[in-house]
Amino acid sequence: MRAKVPADLIRPASAGLSRRRFVQGLVAGGVIGALGGLAQGASAHGGGSHAHAGSGTAPVLSGTEFDLVIAESAVNFTGKPGIGTTINGMLPGPTLRWRKGDTVTIRVTNRLNEPTSIHWHGIILPYQMDGVPGISFPGIPPGETFTYRFKVEQTGSYWYHSHSGMQEMTGVYGSLLIDGEDDPVRADRDYAVLLSDWTDEDSMRVMSKLRIQSDYYNYNQPTVVDFFRDVSSNGLGAALEKRKMWNQMRMNPTDLADLSGATLTYLMNGVTPAGNWTGLFRPGERVRLRFVNGAGNTFYDVRIPGLKLKVIQVDGQNIEPVTVDEFRIGPGETCDVLVQPADDAYTIFAQSMDRTGFARGTLAVREGLQPPVPALDKVEWLTMADMMGDMHGMHHGAMNHGAMDHSQHDMSAMAGMAGMAHGDLLKVPSKQARHARTEYGPSTDMRVDMARTNLDDPGIGLRNNGRRVLTLADMHTVGGPMDPRGPGREVELHLTGNMERYTWSFDGVEYGKSTPVFFKHGERLRVILHNDTMMTHPMHMHGMWSELEAPDGSFQARRHTIPVQPAQRISFLVTADALGRWAWHCHLMMHMDMGMFREVVVA
C-alpha cells in the first residue's frame, strides 16, 4: 500500500499552465524592504568607492575593511511576496573589490534567527577563514559578528556565498573582484554579471518534493508527439526499442536539472528577465563581462547574439584567449569575456540547460533599449554516450542488482581512497574504472564502466548547434602548472546517486556516513572524478587549486570548480599545500545537501 502523499506535493496535471510569471518575473521584482529592523539598503563601510555601474547592479565596495549584515528581507520577484536572506538589505549582496597584496578585514554580523556563514569561493586562504560550518569554523550564531581577516594572494573574478543551510539559494551571495598588476586585461567598461535563480517555494519543501518524486519539476517528459517523431525519423522498431530501453532503466532522457522554470525565476544581477538588467557602453569600447554563476541549481548557456565572446579568464585564472559564440557555466564557476559592441543594443542571453527559462540583460548605449530576445533552444535528450560513456559496457543497478558479479571489482583496495604505485603508471591518468565496494548498495542506481575522457564535448544541448561553443579542451591557463612535479599517487572518487531515492554521494557513501579524504602536506597527487550518474556535477574543492589534465596527462587549466559531465572521467593534479580541514562537494545545492560532499584533511 502506497503512503498518502500530501496534496501540495502532487504535481498539478496542468503542467502546461503558463509559467510566464515565473519565467519572466516582475519588471521591478526584488527586495521590497527589511524585516526585523534593518534599514533597507543599509550601507556597508567599504572604505572606498560606492559606484553604481548599471540598473540593478549591486554597489561596489572597495578598500580593506568591510561590514556585512545578513538578515531577512521582504522580496517579490514573481508577484508572490516572500522572504529572502540579504546582505546589507540587498539581493545579491554588494560586489566586493579587493587588491592583491592587501590584508582584508570583513566583519559579518548575523541578524537571522539561525546560524550563518560566508565562504570566499575560489580564494586561497587559511582554512579557519574559509567559512564552512562544522569544518573550518563553528558558524556565526544569531546576533553575533565574526571577523574574517586574511591576505589577498591572487587576482581575478570570484564570488562569495553562505555555506549554511539553504541560505545561498535564498539570497546570500555576491561578486568578488580582485585587482592587481598581474591582471593584463584593459577594458573601457567592467561589469560583474551574476547569474542566479530564485524559487518562491520553501527550499526544504522543494527538497521534500524531490525526495518523493525526483522528476517533480521536469515538465519536459517524453510525449506521444516525441514518439511519433522518432517513428518518422527512425522507424517503428527503433522508436519502440528506444522507449523500451529508457523504461527498463527507469530513467528519463530529459532529466537534465532537478529544478526548472516550473518553480525557478532566473536572475541576472538580481534582476528578472522582465526587469532587463542593463549595462551601458559607448560604441567601440572594450567591455569586460565577468560572469559568475551563483545559482543554487542552474547551469546556464550564455551567448550575446551579434557579438563574439573573447574568453580571457576562467575561475579567476587567465587563459590563452579563445573566441567563441557561447559558453556553459555551472554553479560555482566564473568566466570573463571581452566584447566590442558596435550597435546600440545587444541581449545577454543565458538559457537554462534544461531549456525551461532564461536570465537576460542588455548591453546598450542608453537605458530603456530592448533588443530581441532569442527563443529557447529545443530540449535535447540525453544520448547513450551520456549514459554509458564509451559504450563498451555499463552496469545498471535497476536491471539485475542482486545477481551482479562483483568479482571483477575486487580491486577495491585500489578504489576510492587507495593510491597506486609510483613510476610510469602515473604519467597518464588511468582509464579503467575502479568501483569501490560501497558503490554496490542502495545509494547507487547506476555504474559506468567505460567512461568518456575527452574534454572537447560542449555537453548536452550544445552539440552541433551551429555555434562555436567553449569546451574544457579550449582552456589553457597562462603560465602552465604551478607545480612542475608529477603525481606521487592517484586517488579515484566516483560521483554516485540514486534518482528514485534522491540521494547523492561519493562512492555510494553520503557525507554523514563518510570518512575524510587525507592528503599529505606538500604532496602532489592526481584526483580522478568518475561520474556514474546522468547529471553534470560542478565539483568544487576548497582551499587548493585543481589543475585539470588532458587525457594524455598534459596540463590543461587551473580551476576551482570543474563540471563533470554524465559518464565522464576527469583528472586533475593537486598540490596539498594548504594545511587544515576543507570541504569538497558538488555545487548543486540539493546534491550537496543530500550527500555529495566530503571533507578533505591536509596534514
NUROMI-342591 format. One record per residue (C-alpha): residue in one letter; x negated, y negated, z. Coordinates in steps of 0.001 Angstrom, whole numbers. Layout:
REM NUROMI-342591
SITE residuo      xx      yy      zz
SITE       a       X       Y       Z
...
***
This chain:
REM NUROMI-342591
SITE residuo      xx      yy      zz
SITE       m       0       0       0
SITE       r   -1437   -3374   -1021
SITE       a   -1821   -6121    1525
SITE       k     546   -9031    1144
SITE       v   -1258  -11980    -407
SITE       p    -433  -15463     936
SITE       a    1749  -17367   -1520
SITE       d    -781  -20109   -2173
SITE       l   -3379  -17530   -3154
SITE       i   -1235  -16244   -6026
SITE       r   -2227  -17955   -9230
SITE       p     805  -19536  -10903
SITE       a    1953  -17799  -14070
SITE       s    1996  -21147  -15837
SITE       a   -1776  -21216  -16088
SITE       g   -1401  -23167  -19288
SITE       l     110  -26145  -17455
SITE       s   -1528  -29411  -18353
SITE       r   -4735  -29763  -16377
SITE       r   -5253  -33248  -17675
SITE       r   -5190  -34974  -14296
SITE       f   -7935  -32669  -13038
SITE       v   -9976  -32717  -16212
SITE       q   -9720  -36472  -16816
SITE       g   -9189  -37721  -13275
SITE       l   -8183  -41255  -12355
SITE       v   -9721  -44269  -14054
SITE       a  -10534  -45752  -10639
SITE       g  -10995  -42427   -8846
SITE       g  -13450  -42183   -5970
SITE       v  -13881  -43375   -2398
SITE       i  -10879  -45312   -1088
SITE       g  -12079  -46170    2397
SITE       a  -13785  -44965    5505
SITE       l  -12388  -42753    8235
SITE       g  -13468  -42862   11849
SITE       g  -14648  -46460   11970
SITE       l  -17424  -46541    9376
SITE       a  -17079  -49627    7225
SITE       q  -16692  -48754    3567
SITE       g  -19896  -49273    1632
SITE       a  -21945  -49785    4794
SITE       s  -25370  -50803    3635
SITE       a  -28472  -48718    4121
SITE       h  -31590  -50553    5135
SITE       g  -33779  -49597    2243
SITE       g  -36412  -52175    2956
SITE       g  -36217  -53212    -678
SITE       s  -34020  -53952   -3636
SITE       h  -30341  -53110   -3943
SITE       a  -29816  -53027   -7686
SITE       h  -26555  -52072   -9386
SITE       a  -27562  -50585  -12712
SITE       g  -24145  -49905  -14249
SITE       s  -20480  -49457  -13394
SITE       g  -20114  -46706  -10856
SITE       t  -23840  -46435  -10309
SITE       a  -24903  -45904   -6711
SITE       p  -27017  -48704   -5263
SITE       v  -30748  -48104   -5471
SITE       l  -32533  -48281   -2116
SITE       s  -36296  -48641   -2256
SITE       g  -39081  -49048     256
SITE       t  -40361  -46774    3026
SITE       e  -37592  -46926    5674
SITE       f  -34026  -45779    5119
SITE       d  -30898  -45372    7251
SITE       l  -28322  -42897    6002
SITE       v  -24985  -42290    7729
SITE       i  -22976  -39154    6921
SITE       a  -19249  -39497    7641
SITE       e  -15792  -38654    6307
SITE       s  -14083  -40990    3855
SITE       a  -10719  -41042    2138
SITE       v  -11125  -40231   -1574
SITE       n   -8859  -39848   -4579
SITE       f  -10205  -38563   -7888
SITE       t   -7082  -36955   -9398
SITE       g   -4026  -38673   -7932
SITE       k   -4073  -36416   -4875
SITE       p   -5620  -38151   -1837
SITE       g   -8237  -36144      16
SITE       i  -11208  -36360    2343
SITE       g  -14806  -36370    1197
SITE       t  -18077  -36401    3072
SITE       t  -20013  -39509    2141
SITE       i  -23406  -41125    2671
SITE       n  -23124  -44784    3724
SITE       g  -19489  -44674    2600
SITE       m  -20440  -43645    -943
SITE       l  -19971  -40566   -3126
SITE       p  -22525  -39826   -4437
SITE       g  -24892  -41337   -1904
SITE       p  -27325  -44139   -2684
SITE       t  -30179  -43492   -5103
SITE       l  -33440  -43486   -3146
SITE       r  -36557  -44836   -4847
SITE       w  -39916  -43854   -3323
SITE       r  -43526  -44342   -4325
SITE       k  -46216  -41647   -4427
SITE       g  -48709  -42077   -1586
SITE       d  -46235  -43791     762
SITE       t  -45070  -42280    4029
SITE       v  -41281  -42488    4115
SITE       t  -39050  -42544    7186
SITE       i  -35378  -41602    6786
SITE       r  -33049  -41789    9772
SITE       v  -29942  -39656    9157
SITE       t  -27007  -40242   11524
SITE       n  -24172  -37728   11760
SITE       r  -20668  -39167   12228
SITE       l  -18926  -35905   11308
SITE       n  -17319  -33510   13779
SITE       e  -19693  -30752   12663
SITE       p  -23471  -30437   12223
SITE       t  -25063  -31842    9080
SITE       s  -28449  -31974    7330
SITE       i  -30309  -33393    4346
SITE       h  -32596  -31253    2149
SITE       w  -35044  -33073    -129
SITE       h  -34709  -30854   -3194
SITE       g  -37981  -30153   -5003
SITE       i  -40051  -32236   -2600
SITE       i  -43282  -30711   -1284
SITE       l  -43390  -31474    2464
SITE       p  -43944  -29859    5898
SITE       y  -41309  -27195    6492
SITE       q  -39992  -28968    9607
SITE       m  -38835  -31794    7291
SITE       d  -37150  -29528    4700
SITE       g  -33715  -29832    6271
SITE       v  -32326  -26274    6253
SITE       p  -30413  -25496    9463
SITE       g  -31428  -22247   11106
SITE       i  -34662  -22039    9130
SITE       s  -36621  -25288    9234
SITE       f  -34700  -27117   11977
SITE       p  -31510  -26707   14055
SITE       g  -29442  -29207   12043
SITE       i  -28159  -32622   13120
SITE       p  -25417  -32343   15793
SITE       p  -22374  -34655   15686
SITE       g  -23176  -38128   16950
SITE       e  -26941  -37690   16715
SITE       t  -29694  -39066   14470
SITE       f  -32563  -37051   13031
SITE       t  -35652  -38801   11676
SITE       y  -37359  -37334    8619
SITE       r  -40932  -38584    8122
SITE       f  -43464  -37311    5565
SITE       k  -45956  -38465    2960
SITE       v  -44783  -38517    -658
SITE       e  -47218  -36470   -2747
SITE       q  -45522  -36361   -6172
SITE       t  -43693  -38400   -8812
SITE       g  -40595  -37722  -10916
SITE       s  -36830  -37279  -10726
SITE       y  -35344  -35225   -7878
SITE       w  -32294  -35282   -5619
SITE       y  -31192  -34738   -2038
SITE       h  -28173  -32985    -542
SITE       s  -26707  -31426    2579
SITE       h  -27635  -27831    3392
SITE       s  -24798  -27471    5936
SITE       g  -21595  -25582    5196
SITE       m  -19860  -26831    2045
SITE       q  -20836  -30498    2506
SITE       e  -22796  -30537    -737
SITE       m  -19537  -29750   -2581
SITE       t  -17616  -32455    -744
SITE       g  -19992  -35328   -1425
SITE       v  -23285  -35257     470
SITE       y  -25764  -35663   -2385
SITE       g  -27696  -38375   -4197
SITE       s  -30505  -39018   -6683
SITE       l  -34133  -39394   -5636
SITE       l  -36645  -41111   -7938
SITE       i  -40368  -41292   -7206
SITE       d  -42685  -43727   -8968
SITE       g  -46457  -43553   -9269
SITE       e  -49420  -44190  -11503
SITE       d  -49306  -40651  -12908
SITE       d  -45885  -41261  -14472
SITE       p  -46857  -42145  -18052
SITE       v  -43335  -42997  -19243
SITE       r  -42500  -46584  -20007
SITE       a  -38859  -47387  -20695
SITE       d  -36825  -50590  -21008
SITE       r  -33907  -49113  -19063
SITE       d  -33907  -46370  -16452
SITE       y  -30729  -44623  -15273
SITE       a  -30090  -41715  -12958
SITE       v  -27225  -39649  -14413
SITE       l  -25989  -37479  -11560
SITE       l  -23593  -34735  -12671
SITE       s  -21365  -33101  -10055
SITE       d  -17936  -31544   -9569
SITE       w  -15026  -32176   -7221
SITE       t  -12124  -29998   -6063
SITE       d   -9078  -31263   -4184
SITE       e   -8852  -27858   -2513
SITE       d  -10488  -26999     782
SITE       s  -13786  -25268      -5
SITE       m  -13125  -22355    2336
SITE       r   -9683  -21855     764
SITE       v  -11383  -21674   -2627
SITE       m  -13676  -19010   -1213
SITE       s  -10689  -17045     124
SITE       k   -9105  -17008   -3314
SITE       l  -12308  -15774   -4953
SITE       r  -12671  -13010   -2379
SITE       i   -9133  -11798   -3083
SITE       q   -9376  -12248   -6874
SITE       s  -12823  -13132   -8234
SITE       d  -11454  -14415  -11569
SITE       y   -8712  -16508   -9927
SITE       y   -9866  -19687  -11676
SITE       n  -10705  -18070  -15038
SITE       y   -7955  -19187  -17402
SITE       n   -9963  -18038  -20439
SITE       q   -8832  -14414  -20174
SITE       p   -8887  -12392  -23416
SITE       t   -5486  -12698  -25124
SITE       v   -3407  -10891  -27742
SITE       v   -4491  -13598  -30196
SITE       d   -8155  -12723  -29474
SITE       f   -7355   -9055  -30084
SITE       f   -5774   -9676  -33487
SITE       r   -8677  -11951  -34411
SITE       d  -11031   -9063  -33622
SITE       v   -8877   -6708  -35704
SITE       s   -9025   -9017  -38731
SITE       s  -12791   -9514  -38340
SITE       n  -13951   -6017  -37410
SITE       g  -11062   -3612  -37972
SITE       l   -8617   -1967  -35583
SITE       g  -11011     747  -34404
SITE       a  -13773   -1681  -33446
SITE       a  -11316   -4046  -31738
SITE       l   -9857   -1207  -29654
SITE       e  -13329      41  -28775
SITE       k  -14377   -3435  -27625
SITE       r  -11337   -3735  -25317
SITE       k  -11820    -210  -24033
SITE       m  -15444    -947  -23153
SITE       w  -14637   -4073  -21117
SITE       n  -11703   -2312  -19408
SITE       q  -13876     662  -18454
SITE       m  -16463   -1630  -16937
SITE       r  -13661   -3520  -15185
SITE       m  -15351   -6730  -16192
SITE       n  -14305   -9818  -18041
SITE       p  -16211  -11076  -21110
SITE       t  -15208  -14692  -20358
SITE       d  -16300  -14656  -16714
SITE       l  -18841  -17460  -17075
SITE       a  -18032  -19536  -13994
SITE       d  -16370  -18864  -10652
SITE       l  -14647  -22245  -10601
SITE       s  -13228  -24005  -13649
SITE       g  -11306  -27044  -14805
SITE       a   -8311  -25339  -13181
SITE       t   -9486  -26834   -9894
SITE       l  -12561  -28968  -10714
SITE       t  -12839  -32552  -11864
SITE       y  -16235  -33111  -13460
SITE       l  -18062  -36280  -12398
SITE       m  -20870  -38429  -13781
SITE       n  -22421  -40674  -11118
SITE       g  -19275  -40044   -9069
SITE       v  -17021  -41327  -11872
SITE       t  -14255  -39269  -13512
SITE       p  -14106  -38801  -17298
SITE       a  -11220  -41293  -17411
SITE       g  -13305  -43759  -15393
SITE       n  -16100  -43632  -18005
SITE       w  -19387  -44474  -16243
SITE       t  -21277  -46928  -18448
SITE       g  -24982  -47661  -18729
SITE       l  -25875  -50834  -20626
SITE       f  -28677  -51350  -23145
SITE       r  -29800  -53725  -25881
SITE       p  -30219  -52232  -29379
SITE       g  -33720  -50873  -29953
SITE       e  -34529  -50436  -26269
SITE       r  -36017  -47192  -24960
SITE       v  -33658  -45788  -22358
SITE       r  -34715  -43178  -19815
SITE       l  -31884  -40982  -18580
SITE       r  -32726  -38917  -15505
SITE       f  -30148  -36138  -15483
SITE       v  -29590  -34460  -12115
SITE       n  -27187  -31559  -11663
SITE       g  -25798  -31976   -8158
SITE       a  -22728  -29817   -8847
SITE       g  -21799  -27091   -6423
SITE       n  -20534  -24765   -9134
SITE       t  -21091  -26011  -12687
SITE       f  -23629  -25520  -15458
SITE       y  -23415  -28434  -17889
SITE       d  -24304  -28544  -21586
SITE       v  -25374  -32119  -22291
SITE       r  -25584  -33998  -25568
SITE       i  -25193  -37555  -26877
SITE       p  -23652  -37373  -30375
SITE       g  -25642  -39562  -32756
SITE       l  -28802  -39581  -30644
SITE       k  -31798  -37268  -30446
SITE       l  -32922  -36460  -26923
SITE       k  -36660  -36554  -26282
SITE       v  -37125  -34339  -23226
SITE       i  -40121  -35614  -21238
SITE       q  -39702  -34113  -17776
SITE       v  -38046  -31095  -16160
SITE       d  -37685  -30642  -12383
SITE       g  -39765  -33781  -11824
SITE       q  -42738  -32419  -13793
SITE       n  -43890  -33988  -17069
SITE       i  -43696  -31641  -20038
SITE       e  -45090  -31986  -23525
SITE       p  -42260  -33986  -25154
SITE       v  -39778  -31957  -27183
SITE       t  -36907  -33416  -29220
SITE       v  -33528  -31670  -29066
SITE       d  -29831  -32312  -29636
SITE       e  -28628  -30616  -26456
SITE       f  -29726  -29002  -23212
SITE       r  -28158  -26859  -20497
SITE       i  -28691  -27930  -16894
SITE       g  -27785  -25786  -13890
SITE       p  -27092  -26835  -10297
SITE       g  -30338  -27999   -8681
SITE       e  -32169  -28776  -11940
SITE       t  -33269  -32180  -13226
SITE       c  -34084  -33158  -16807
SITE       d  -35390  -36530  -18032
SITE       v  -34830  -37650  -21610
SITE       l  -35743  -40729  -23639
SITE       v  -33292  -42122  -26187
SITE       q  -33395  -45141  -28511
SITE       p  -29821  -46217  -29211
SITE       a  -29276  -48444  -32229
SITE       d  -25487  -48771  -32455
SITE       d  -23087  -50336  -29987
SITE       a  -21947  -47301  -28028
SITE       y  -22595  -43571  -27540
SITE       t  -20817  -40910  -25498
SITE       i  -22870  -38966  -22944
SITE       f  -21023  -35639  -23117
SITE       a  -21566  -32916  -20506
SITE       q  -19209  -29976  -21021
SITE       s  -18952  -27156  -18515
SITE       m  -20481  -23827  -19589
SITE       d  -17053  -22170  -19471
SITE       r  -15606  -24947  -21685
SITE       t  -12750  -25848  -19342
SITE       g  -13684  -29504  -18924
SITE       f  -16397  -32132  -19122
SITE       a  -18064  -35063  -17463
SITE       r  -18648  -38057  -19685
SITE       g  -20032  -41542  -19704
SITE       t  -21081  -44167  -22210
SITE       l  -24270  -45928  -23252
SITE       a  -23122  -49292  -24552
SITE       v  -24198  -52840  -25345
SITE       r  -21370  -54157  -23126
SITE       e  -18773  -52876  -20651
SITE       g  -15470  -51509  -21922
SITE       l  -16597  -49732  -25093
SITE       q  -15259  -46185  -25506
SITE       p  -16749  -44247  -28428
SITE       p  -15071  -40961  -29438
SITE       v  -15375  -38029  -27031
SITE       p  -16124  -34696  -28758
SITE       a  -13716  -31785  -28484
SITE       l  -14803  -28987  -26165
SITE       d  -16627  -26170  -27942
SITE       k  -14700  -22922  -28180
SITE       v  -15212  -20335  -25458
SITE       e  -17764  -17652  -26312
SITE       w  -17542  -14104  -24980
SITE       l  -20471  -12533  -23212
SITE       t  -22299  -10158  -25537
SITE       m  -23657   -6678  -24933
SITE       a  -27136   -8242  -24654
SITE       d  -25782  -10384  -21800
SITE       m  -24591   -7159  -20191
SITE       m  -27361   -4720  -20911
SITE       g  -30458   -6724  -21777
SITE       d  -32413   -4848  -24401
SITE       m  -29533   -2389  -24972
SITE       h  -31674     628  -24132
SITE       g  -29505    1623  -21257
SITE       m  -27709     430  -18208
SITE       h  -26234    1981  -15106
SITE       h  -22879     622  -14092
SITE       g  -21624    1360  -10622
SITE       a  -17957    1371  -11564
SITE       m  -18465    4159  -14061
SITE       n  -19911    7004  -12077
SITE       h  -21470    5634   -8972
SITE       g  -21278    8707   -6772
SITE       a  -22777   11146   -9271
SITE       m  -25534    8857  -10461
SITE       d  -29014   10359  -10451
SITE       h  -31181    8295   -8112
SITE       s  -34337   10336   -8602
SITE       q  -35786    8081  -11290
SITE       h  -35630    5170   -8863
SITE       d  -37582    6882   -6108
SITE       m  -40414    4473   -6840
SITE       s  -38592    2340   -4324
SITE       a  -41819    1993   -2377
SITE       m  -42785    -223   -5305
SITE       a  -39499   -2061   -5392
SITE       g  -38234   -5143   -3648
SITE       m  -40907   -6411   -1340
SITE       a  -43666   -3980   -2294
SITE       g  -46846   -5050   -4085
SITE       m  -48816   -3490   -6918
SITE       a  -52453   -2560   -7261
SITE       h  -54955   -5200   -8340
SITE       g  -56552   -5245  -11760
SITE       d  -55366   -5301  -15333
SITE       l  -51897   -4136  -14334
SITE       l  -51169   -7688  -13193
SITE       k  -52360   -9624  -16248
SITE       v  -48947   -9218  -17877
SITE       p  -45667   -9170  -15919
SITE       s  -44221   -5685  -15585
SITE       k  -41162   -4951  -17712
SITE       q  -39979   -1723  -16051
SITE       a  -37098   -2291  -13643
SITE       r  -37790   -1162  -10082
SITE       h  -34411    -882   -8396
SITE       a  -34567    -866   -4615
SITE       r  -32684    1877   -2752
SITE       t  -30468    -836   -1288
SITE       e  -29056   -1566   -4757
SITE       y  -27102    1705   -4628
SITE       g  -24325     528   -2368
SITE       p  -21020   -1332   -2227
SITE       s  -22628   -4762   -2711
SITE       t  -23765   -3911   -6254
SITE       d  -21391   -3097   -9103
SITE       m  -23967   -3056  -11900
SITE       r  -27644   -2413  -12578
SITE       v  -29580   -3337  -15706
SITE       d  -32494   -1041  -16551
SITE       m  -33871   -2757  -19668
SITE       a  -33587   -6481  -19040
SITE       r  -34394   -9169  -21599
SITE       t  -37682  -11008  -21010
SITE       n  -37543  -13592  -23820
SITE       l  -37345  -17272  -22850
SITE       d  -36065  -18620  -26185
SITE       d  -32353  -17890  -25655
SITE       p  -30341  -21092  -25036
SITE       g  -27634  -18965  -23411
SITE       i  -24013  -18005  -23921
SITE       g  -22063  -20678  -25817
SITE       l  -25157  -22423  -27202
SITE       r  -26452  -19795  -29626
SITE       n  -26367  -20731  -33306
SITE       n  -24138  -23738  -32727
SITE       g  -25857  -25825  -35416
SITE       r  -27629  -27991  -32854
SITE       r  -31223  -27858  -31629
SITE       v  -30883  -26653  -28035
SITE       l  -33614  -26777  -25400
SITE       t  -34797  -23398  -24045
SITE       l  -37284  -22363  -21361
SITE       a  -39696  -21443  -24159
SITE       d  -39771  -25133  -25215
SITE       m  -41052  -26309  -21830
SITE       h  -44805  -26731  -21364
SITE       t  -45837  -28617  -18229
SITE       v  -48590  -31156  -18912
SITE       g  -51921  -30136  -17364
SITE       g  -51229  -26408  -17110
SITE       p  -51015  -24401  -13879
SITE       m  -52023  -25937  -10549
SITE       d  -53960  -22828   -9551
SITE       p  -56320  -21062  -12020
SITE       r  -56116  -17725  -10199
SITE       g  -54107  -14815  -11487
SITE       p  -51698  -12992   -9184
SITE       g  -53044  -10696   -6488
SITE       r  -49768   -8798   -6288
SITE       e  -46296   -8626   -7751
SITE       v  -43040   -8984   -5830
SITE       e  -39794   -7945   -7520
SITE       l  -36337   -9005   -6402
SITE       h  -33054   -8189   -8095
SITE       l  -30138  -10613   -8288
SITE       t  -27123   -8483   -7463
SITE       g  -23399   -8811   -6976
SITE       n  -20052   -7113   -6817
SITE       m  -17346   -9143   -8520
SITE       e  -14394   -7213   -7077
SITE       r  -15655   -7747   -3533
SITE       y  -17073  -11176   -4453
SITE       t  -20394  -10512   -2774
SITE       w  -23759  -11836   -3951
SITE       s  -27177  -10722   -2785
SITE       f  -30853   -9954   -3367
SITE       d  -31472   -6220   -3930
SITE       g  -27918   -5445   -2821
SITE       v  -28515   -6956     642
SITE       e  -26633  -10083    1729
SITE       y  -28511  -12734    3698
SITE       g  -27111  -11804    7118
SITE       k  -28426   -8245    6735
SITE       s  -31744   -9102    5074
SITE       t  -35288   -9449    6354
SITE       p  -37605  -12299    5344
SITE       v  -39915  -12134    2338
SITE       f  -43505  -12544    3567
SITE       f  -46180  -14439    1645
SITE       k  -49751  -14545    2923
SITE       h  -51001  -18105    3331
SITE       g  -53224  -19069     407
SITE       e  -52407  -16075   -1790
SITE       r  -51467  -16323   -5455
SITE       l  -48688  -13897   -6302
SITE       r  -46228  -13109   -9050
SITE       v  -42496  -13065   -8387
SITE       i  -40150  -11242  -10746
SITE       l  -36445  -12022  -10664
SITE       h  -34356   -9367  -12426
SITE       n  -30699  -10307  -12976
SITE       d  -28395   -7312  -12604
SITE       t  -25259   -9453  -12951
SITE       m  -23281  -11057  -15789
SITE       m  -23694  -14593  -14469
SITE       t  -26540  -17097  -14773
SITE       h  -28109  -17912  -11402
SITE       p  -30112  -21130  -10807
SITE       m  -32727  -19829   -8347
SITE       h  -34378  -22351   -6021
SITE       m  -37380  -21586   -3821
SITE       h  -38057  -24287   -1239
SITE       g  -41497  -25571    -298
SITE       m  -43594  -24236   -3193
SITE       w  -43672  -24608   -6951
SITE       s  -42524  -21740   -9143
SITE       e  -44860  -21611  -12173
SITE       l  -42837  -19925  -14898
SITE       e  -44684  -17433  -17116
SITE       a  -44080  -16378  -20695
SITE       p  -43527  -12611  -21193
SITE       d  -47243  -12232  -22025
SITE       g  -48272  -13761  -18686
SITE       s  -49329  -17148  -20069
SITE       f  -48365  -20299  -18152
SITE       q  -45158  -21972  -19260
SITE       a  -43754  -24608  -16902
SITE       r  -43754  -25729  -13277
SITE       r  -40246  -25530  -11823
SITE       h  -38423  -25776   -8507
SITE       t  -35180  -24267   -9845
SITE       i  -35181  -21543  -12501
SITE       p  -31998  -20433  -14287
SITE       v  -31964  -16640  -14749
SITE       q  -29503  -15531  -17432
SITE       p  -27440  -12323  -17339
SITE       a  -29537   -9161  -17823
SITE       q  -32713  -11274  -17914
SITE       r  -36038  -10608  -16182
SITE       i  -38109  -13699  -15430
SITE       s  -41502  -14009  -13770
SITE       f  -43346  -16884  -12148
SITE       l  -46505  -17393  -10111
SITE       v  -46527  -18928   -6638
SITE       t  -49434  -20255   -4614
SITE       a  -48404  -19717    -992
SITE       d  -49950  -22958     243
SITE       a  -47069  -24063    2493
SITE       l  -47101  -22586    5978
SITE       g  -43756  -22055    7654
SITE       r  -40236  -20840    7012
SITE       w  -38493  -21603    3726
SITE       a  -35134  -20972    2066
SITE       w  -34804  -19188   -1300
SITE       h  -31360  -18957   -2863
SITE       c  -29017  -19264   -5796
SITE       h  -27883  -22886   -6141
SITE       l  -24291  -21983   -6972
SITE       m  -22697  -22838   -3615
SITE       m  -20332  -19870   -3493
SITE       h  -23083  -17401   -4393
SITE       m  -25398  -18801   -1738
SITE       d  -22664  -18759     870
SITE       m  -21699  -15168      41
SITE       g  -25240  -13864     493
SITE       m  -27597  -14655   -2424
SITE       f  -30059  -16247      -7
SITE       r  -33344  -15077    1534
SITE       e  -35856  -16548    3932
SITE       v  -39494  -16802    2857
SITE       v  -42142  -16848    5608
SITE       v  -45636  -18073    4727
SITE       a  -48115  -17081    7440
***
